[in-house]
Amino acid sequence: MFFKVVRAIAKGALFIINGRADYQQTDKLPEGNYVLVGPHRTWWDPVYFAIGAAPKEFSFMAKEELFKNPILKWILVKANAFPVNRDNPGPSVIKKPVKLLKSTDLSLIMFPSGTRHSEELKGGAALIAKMAKVPIVPVVYQGPVTLGGLFKRKKVILRFGEPIDVSDIKKLDQAGISEVERRMSTAFAQLDQEINPAFKYIPKKKDNE
């Protein structure tokens, strides 16, 4: 319930700030659990991901420093977040989301690159999806990457892609993980092209739009 309330509030706030977003191909979203992945282009794109995939509820990873504040910790836990040590990730980084995907109705929002401004994919999404026996669903965000652009109501577009089946990956060795990463990268590039053939992501660290 808390997740739904927070999502509704966020949806209303983003509508007031930026207007109605264009969510494309939501019919591609599976019925069961899945790992929703996309390039991390802004700090608010996970919010748009969760809104676009409604009514599905999600868990997500958050850096452990955020859990040091008791009020923020309470909000994050209620919103299905779990802490991750980015500098020294332990086995729980994989075990926790796998358990949630298997034993609850929560899917997982994850950024394979780990951080914004990076296109280098890492193996976490592949491992989690394979171990939980769920598909990976690609999604891309195109829109403002600064608060200035968001408040100027520059158009936000999200496009969901065909689920990526990883059941044919026999071993989660480097070759297997690389193949899953290749499929994700190909899907991201295709979705970006389908929205706008001239699109090129340019990260902006300062609000100078």
Buried (B, 14 or more C-beta within 10 A) or exposed (E): EEBEEBBEEBBEEBEEEBEEBBBBBEEBBEEEBBBBBBBBBBEBBBBBBBBBBBEBBBBBBBEBEBBEEEEBBEBBBEBBBBBBEEEEBEEEBBEBBBEBBEEEEBBBBBBBBBEBBBEEBBBBBBBBBBBBEBBBBBBBBBBBBBBBBBEEEBEBBBBBBEBBEBEEBEEBEEEBBEBBBEBBBEBBBBBBEBBEEEBEBEEBEEEEB
